[in-house]
Amino acid sequence: MSAAENIDPAEGHLWGYEDCARYIGVARWTFVNRISKEPDFPRPAIELSRKIRRWLPEDVKDWAYRSRRRNRR
């Protein structure tokens, strides 16, 4: 079972850096400094500061799906 399959937060839960990184399968540093800054990565649903950002899980999952499909070509 992959790390992504272990993430199944309750309805309404927003994902932070750790959740997003775990779902995508990268280190937190990689997510914070590379992936979250990609132009096509979804904007945070909530941004309280540069260090406190939260994403909708559906947005992250959609991005990951599109990214995997794009990389298979």
C-alpha distance (Angstrom), angle and dihedral (degrees) to the residues before:
residue distance angle dihedral
M1 . . .
S2 3.81 . .
A3 3.80 125.1 .
A4 3.79 89.0 -110.2
E5 3.79 91.0 61.3
N6 3.80 90.5 56.0
I7 3.80 93.1 61.1
D8 3.75 110.3 86.6
P9 3.79 106.3 142.4
A10 3.77 122.8 -171.9
E11 3.78 118.4 -89.5
G12 3.80 111.2 -78.0
H13 3.79 95.0 22.3
L14 3.80 114.6 137.3
W15 3.79 119.7 -145.7
G16 3.78 124.1 -122.9
Y17 3.79 128.3 -160.2
E18 3.82 94.3 -75.1
D19 3.81 94.3 49.6
C20 3.81 93.1 48.8
A21 3.80 93.3 46.0
R22 3.80 92.2 48.7
Y23 3.81 92.6 48.8
I24 3.80 93.3 48.8
G25 3.80 91.2 43.5
V26 3.79 100.6 -120.7
A27 3.78 136.5 114.3
R28 3.79 117.7 -87.0
W29 3.82 90.0 -114.5
T30 3.80 91.2 54.8
F31 3.78 91.8 49.8
V32 3.82 94.7 47.1
N33 3.80 97.5 43.1
R34 3.80 102.4 33.5
I35 3.79 118.9 11.6
S36 3.81 99.6 41.2
K37 3.82 88.3 51.6
E38 3.80 95.8 53.4
P39 3.82 110.6 116.0
D40 3.80 93.8 -124.8
F41 3.82 96.1 47.0
P42 3.82 111.2 109.0
R43 3.76 119.2 -98.7
P44 3.80 115.7 -111.6
A45 3.80 116.3 -91.8
I46 3.81 87.5 -140.2
E47 3.78 127.0 22.4
L48 3.78 112.5 -178.4
S49 3.80 93.1 164.6
R50 3.80 138.5 -24.5
K51 3.79 88.3 -82.0
I52 3.80 98.4 42.3
R53 3.78 113.1 61.4
R54 3.79 130.7 145.1
W55 3.80 129.9 -164.8
L56 3.77 133.5 -159.4
P57 3.82 106.9 -108.1
E58 3.82 90.9 -134.9
D59 3.81 91.1 57.5
V60 3.80 92.7 50.9
K61 3.82 92.1 45.8
D62 3.81 91.5 49.3
W63 3.81 91.3 49.5
A64 3.81 91.8 48.2
Y65 3.81 91.2 49.9
R66 3.82 92.5 49.4
S67 3.80 91.0 45.1
R68 3.81 93.1 51.8
R69 3.79 91.8 48.3
R70 3.82 91.3 48.2
N71 3.82 91.8 50.2
R72 3.81 93.4 50.6
R73 3.80 92.5 63.7
